[in-house]
Amino acid sequence: MNLTFSSPVDASNYIAGFGIAKGAMLLSIDYTSNLYRFQLIALDGSLASQVNGVTGNPADQDTAAADIRAAVAATNP
């Protein structure tokens, strides 16, 4: 499932050289640990080659997108 961020975020510090991410492809949610597995989506629609995981609050799609975006944005100085 593709999740769209509320606004694009610079993901180059999260994934070296990735650039701007407009969203994430959600691959899975572990409801025991609340871990999201995802790949970032670039502005051109291409996917990051690596799969990442962050812990969040999987209440709904908007919350998942916000949790992932916050984790990516937190890597920027």
C-alpha positions in Angstrom: 0.0 0.0 0.0 1.4 3.4 -0.9 1.2 6.1 1.8 1.6 9.8 0.8 3.3 12.1 3.2 1.6 15.4 4.2 4.6 17.1 2.4 7.7 15.8 0.8 10.7 15.3 3.0 14.5 15.3 2.4 15.5 11.6 2.9 19.1 12.0 1.8 20.4 11.6 5.4 18.1 8.7 6.1 19.2 6.9 2.9 22.4 8.2 1.5 21.8 10.0 -1.8 18.1 9.3 -2.0 16.9 12.9 -2.2 13.3 13.9 -1.7 10.6 11.3 -0.6 7.0 11.9 -1.3 5.7 8.9 0.6 6.4 5.3 1.4 5.3 1.9 0.2 4.1 0.1 3.3 5.1 -3.5 3.2 3.9 -4.8 6.5 2.9 -3.9 10.1 3.8 -6.0 13.0 1.0 -5.2 15.4 2.8 -6.9 18.4 5.8 -4.5 18.1 4.1 -1.8 16.1 6.9 -2.0 13.5 6.3 -0.7 10.0 8.4 -2.2 7.2 8.5 0.2 4.2 10.4 1.5 1.1 10.5 5.2 0.5 8.9 6.6 -2.7 10.9 9.3 -4.6 9.3 12.3 -6.4 9.5 10.4 -9.7 7.6 7.4 -8.2 10.7 5.1 -8.0 11.2 3.1 -4.8 14.2 3.0 -2.6 16.1 -0.3 -3.0 16.3 -0.8 0.7 13.6 -1.8 3.1 13.5 0.1 6.4 11.6 -0.3 9.6 10.3 2.2 12.2 8.1 1.8 15.3 4.9 3.8 15.3 1.3 3.8 16.2 -0.6 1.9 13.4 -4.0 3.5 14.0 -4.7 4.3 10.3 -2.9 5.1 7.0 -2.5 8.8 7.8 -0.9 8.0 11.2 1.4 5.4 9.6 2.5 8.0 6.9 3.1 10.6 9.6 5.2 8.2 11.8 7.4 7.2 8.8 7.8 10.8 7.7 8.8 11.9 11.2 11.4 9.2 11.4 12.9 10.2 8.0 12.8 13.9 8.9 14.5 13.3 12.3 17.7 12.3 10.5 18.1 15.8 9.0 20.3 18.2 11.0 
